[in-house]
Amino acid sequence: MIYLHSKNNTAHGEISHQRPFISKVITNSNLPFPLRASYALRWHGSTEALPQGFGLVLISSGKACPDRDAGNGLTNIVRLAPELDYLKEHDVIKFQPADCGINVLYRHEANSNAFLVTERCNSFCIMCSQPPRDINDHYLVDDMLEALPLIHSETHEICITGGEPTLWGDDFIQMIRASETHLPRTSLHILSNGRNFKNLDLAIKVAAVKHHDLMIGIPLYADYSQLHDYIVQADNAFDDTLRGILNLKRCRVPVEIRVVIHRENYHRLPQLAEFITRNLLFVDHVALMGLEIRGFAKSNLDAIWIDPYDYRNELAEAIDTLARSRMRVSLYNHPLCVIPEPVRRFAVKSISDWKNDFLNECQNCNSKQECGGFFSSNLTKTSDHIKAL
């Protein structure tokens, strides 16, 4: 597991920042002095001659630092906590001067980078890994907009997630527009429950941005309204979601259907696949997904947990139905050893590297490099059928 935030960093000398400071990490200490204040220098050299003028100078946790009380005039020097010692060139961070906290907003070497832009949501899914909170968190939007120009231009993909990002209205459109402006070669994946797209105007505004590579991932948990509405704990959610998908596709916006599998809906996977092929054949991707045991999924675990091995037949039938209809289908968040061999070719290494782990049983597996492994939060509750292949 890779930590994305820490409050255990230590300031040495004066910190000049009065407000949070978002910056790109660089390793070039020879940057012209007038440009230095905008950057965080990752310093691996001797601490006897620490460069000055940078917005931050980040030194490793094990390095000795000159005595800050010796009158040496050190400014903006921060010793990183061990969990953030991995910070490298092109990473983007947010520094909180009040407690020397650092949030890692973007990692250049990550297999995925996501921006949480709100914790608010108009659904209340029983297995939600990010339980909604009714708070004013617009600063998350501001953080993303400030970070976007700092992200490396060759980044493959970034993700916008929540909560429900569309609740920001025009600010939601601004985030899409800014992503296209600053990262014209980077794909954008937006995770939304899709319900607000029942308003055609919102779908039209998204399409009007003309993002070069956009995908909106929308959950559909069942083939009939009562079950879907129960899972998301919202009346009329099934109808809203379908109207949203139809409006987006009417505007030629790419849509991905995402299905999180658990005890409440696994038995309807074949019927859901049939529903999708009959009614939503025009969507661009279908992702069948395993649980992430955090948030409400952890609180409701006794009610929703099922060993993935126990729904392997329903899973295989659903994938076969989708694939025979020539739909693009993927299987996320499942270790290879618990899924039927004929559908393993659909499995994707989908878990973000910062929260991806393996069990001891996996160490001698010949398929470990191709396997998606486990969420770090899932290691205490895994299938009884894990084995090395």
SVG drawing of the C-alpha trace seen along z (x, -y; Angstrom):
<svg xmlns="http://www.w3.org/2000/svg" viewBox="-39 -36 66 59">
<polyline fill="none" stroke="black" stroke-width="0.4" points="0.0,0.0 1.2,-3.5 0.2,-6.4 -1.1,-9.5 -1.1,-11.8 0.9,-12.4 0.9,-14.8 4.1,-13.4 6.4,-15.7 8.7,-18.1 9.5,-21.7 13.1,-22.9 13.3,-26.6 10.6,-29.1 7.7,-28.1 6.7,-31.2 3.4,-29.9 0.3,-31.1 -2.1,-29.2 -2.1,-25.7 0.5,-25.4 0.0,-23.2 3.1,-22.5 4.9,-20.2 7.9,-18.2 11.1,-18.7 14.7,-17.6 16.5,-20.4 18.1,-22.6 19.6,-24.8 16.2,-26.3 16.5,-30.1 15.9,-31.8 12.8,-33.8 11.0,-30.5 11.8,-28.5 9.0,-29.7 6.4,-27.8 8.1,-24.4 8.8,-21.8 12.4,-20.6 13.1,-17.0 16.6,-17.2 18.8,-14.1 22.1,-15.9 24.0,-17.1 22.0,-19.1 25.0,-21.3 24.1,-23.4 20.4,-23.2 19.1,-25.4 17.1,-28.4 14.2,-30.2 12.0,-27.1 8.4,-26.9 9.4,-23.8 12.6,-21.7 11.7,-18.1 14.5,-16.0 14.4,-12.4 13.3,-11.2 16.7,-9.6 18.8,-12.7 20.3,-14.9 19.2,-18.5 21.1,-21.5 20.0,-22.8 17.0,-25.1 17.9,-27.1 21.4,-27.8 20.4,-31.0 21.1,-29.5 18.1,-31.2 16.5,-28.0 13.2,-28.6 10.5,-26.1 12.6,-23.0 10.5,-19.9 11.7,-16.5 9.3,-13.9 7.7,-11.3 8.9,-7.8 5.6,-7.0 6.1,-9.8 9.8,-9.2 8.8,-7.9 8.0,-11.4 9.6,-11.9 10.0,-14.3 6.6,-15.4 4.5,-14.4 2.1,-17.1 1.5,-17.8 -0.6,-20.0 1.3,-21.3 -0.7,-22.3 1.5,-24.8 -0.6,-24.6 0.5,-21.0 3.1,-20.3 0.6,-17.9 1.1,-16.8 -1.5,-15.3 -0.3,-13.7 -2.6,-14.9 -0.9,-13.2 1.8,-10.5 3.6,-10.4 4.4,-6.7 1.0,-5.6 -1.2,-3.3 -4.1,-5.6 -4.7,-9.1 -8.1,-10.2 -9.4,-13.5 -12.1,-13.2 -14.1,-16.4 -16.9,-16.0 -18.1,-13.8 -21.7,-14.8 -24.0,-12.4 -27.7,-12.0 -27.5,-8.3 -26.7,-6.2 -25.4,-2.9 -25.3,-0.1 -21.8,0.9 -20.4,-2.6 -16.6,-2.7 -16.8,-6.6 -19.9,-7.2 -21.5,-10.6 -21.3,-13.6 -23.3,-16.7 -20.5,-19.2 -19.2,-22.2 -16.1,-20.8 -15.7,-23.1 -12.0,-23.3 -11.6,-19.9 -12.7,-21.4 -10.3,-24.3 -7.5,-21.8 -8.1,-19.9 -8.2,-23.0 -5.0,-24.3 -3.3,-20.9 -4.3,-20.2 -1.7,-22.6 1.0,-20.9 0.3,-17.3 2.7,-15.8 1.4,-16.2 2.0,-12.5 -0.2,-11.1 -2.4,-8.4 -5.6,-9.0 -7.0,-10.9 -10.3,-10.3 -12.9,-12.5 -14.8,-10.8 -16.9,-11.5 -19.5,-11.5 -21.4,-12.7 -19.4,-15.1 -22.4,-16.4 -23.7,-18.1 -21.3,-20.9 -23.3,-21.9 -21.3,-24.5 -18.2,-23.8 -18.5,-20.2 -18.4,-21.4 -15.4,-23.6 -13.4,-20.6 -14.0,-18.8 -13.1,-21.9 -9.9,-22.5 -8.9,-18.8 -9.2,-19.2 -7.3,-22.5 -4.3,-21.5 -4.1,-17.8 -5.1,-17.5 -3.5,-14.0 -4.9,-12.6 -8.1,-10.6 -10.7,-11.6 -12.8,-9.0 -15.7,-10.4 -17.4,-8.2 -21.1,-9.4 -24.3,-7.7 -25.7,-9.2 -29.0,-10.4 -28.5,-14.1 -28.1,-13.4 -31.8,-12.8 -31.7,-16.6 -30.8,-16.7 -29.2,-20.2 -26.4,-18.7 -25.6,-16.1 -25.6,-18.7 -23.1,-20.9 -20.8,-17.9 -20.9,-17.1 -20.3,-20.8 -16.9,-20.7 -15.8,-18.2 -13.3,-16.5 -11.1,-14.3 -11.2,-11.2 -13.9,-11.1 -15.7,-8.2 -18.5,-8.5 -18.8,-5.4 -22.3,-4.9 -23.5,-2.1 -26.4,0.2 -26.9,2.8 -29.9,4.7 -32.2,5.4 -35.3,4.0 -36.0,0.9 -36.9,2.3 -33.5,4.0 -31.4,1.2 -33.3,-1.4 -32.8,0.7 -29.1,1.0 -28.6,-2.7 -31.2,-3.6 -32.9,-6.2 -36.4,-6.2 -36.6,-6.4 -32.9,-5.9 -33.2,-3.2 -35.4,-5.3 -33.1,-8.4 -30.0,-6.3 -31.5,-4.9 -32.7,-8.3 -29.2,-9.7 -27.5,-7.0 -29.9,-7.6 -29.4,-11.3 -25.6,-11.0 -25.6,-8.6 -28.1,-10.8 -25.4,-13.5 -22.7,-11.0 -20.9,-11.0 -19.2,-7.7 -20.7,-5.7 -19.4,-2.8 -21.8,-0.7 -20.3,0.4 -21.8,3.3 -20.5,3.9 -21.3,7.5 -22.4,8.6 -24.9,10.8 -27.9,8.7 -27.5,8.8 -25.1,11.6 -28.1,13.9 -29.4,11.5 -26.1,11.1 -27.3,13.2 -30.6,11.2 -28.8,7.9 -26.4,8.9 -29.5,9.8 -31.1,6.5 -28.1,4.6 -27.7,6.4 -31.4,5.9 -31.7,2.2 -28.3,0.6 -26.3,2.3 -24.9,-1.1 -22.9,-1.7 -19.2,-1.7 -18.0,0.6 -19.4,2.8 -17.3,3.4 -18.2,6.1 -16.6,5.3 -15.7,6.9 -16.4,5.2 -14.0,2.8 -14.5,3.4 -14.5,-0.2 -17.1,-2.6 -20.7,-1.2 -19.4,2.1 -17.5,2.7 -20.4,1.7 -22.8,3.9 -20.4,6.7 -22.4,9.5 -25.4,8.6 -23.6,8.1 -20.5,10.3 -20.4,13.3 -17.3,15.3 -16.6,14.5 -16.0,18.2 -19.7,18.8 -21.0,16.6 -18.5,17.9 -21.2,19.5 -23.5,16.4 -20.4,14.3 -19.4,16.6 -22.9,16.6 -23.2,12.8 -19.8,12.2 -20.6,14.8 -23.9,13.0 -22.2,9.6 -19.3,10.9 -21.5,12.8 -23.3,9.5 -19.9,8.1 -20.0,5.7 -16.7,4.6 -16.7,6.1 -14.1,6.2 -13.8,7.9 -12.4,5.7 -11.2,6.3 -11.1,10.1 -8.1,12.4 -7.7,14.8 -7.8,18.0 -11.5,17.5 -12.9,16.9 -13.6,19.6 -10.7,20.1 -12.7,19.3 -13.4,15.7 -10.0,14.9 -9.1,13.2 -11.6,10.5 -9.9,9.8 -8.1,6.4 -5.5,5.2 -7.8,2.4 -7.0,1.7 -5.0,-1.5 -1.4,-0.7 -1.5,-2.7 -4.2,-0.3 -3.3,2.9 -2.0,5.9 -1.5,9.7 -1.7,12.6 1.1,14.9 -0.6,17.6 0.0,15.4 3.8,15.2 4.5,18.4 1.7,17.9 2.8,18.0 0.0,15.6 0.8,12.9 2.0,10.4 -1.3,10.6 -3.5,10.8 -5.4,7.9 -4.8,9.0 -6.8,7.4 -7.7,4.1 -5.6,3.5 -8.8,3.1 -10.0,6.5 -7.1,8.6 -9.0,9.6 -12.0,10.9 -11.0,12.9 -12.3,15.9 -11.8,19.4 -10.5,20.5 -7.3,18.4 -4.5,20.5 -1.4,20.2 -1.9,21.0"/>
</svg>
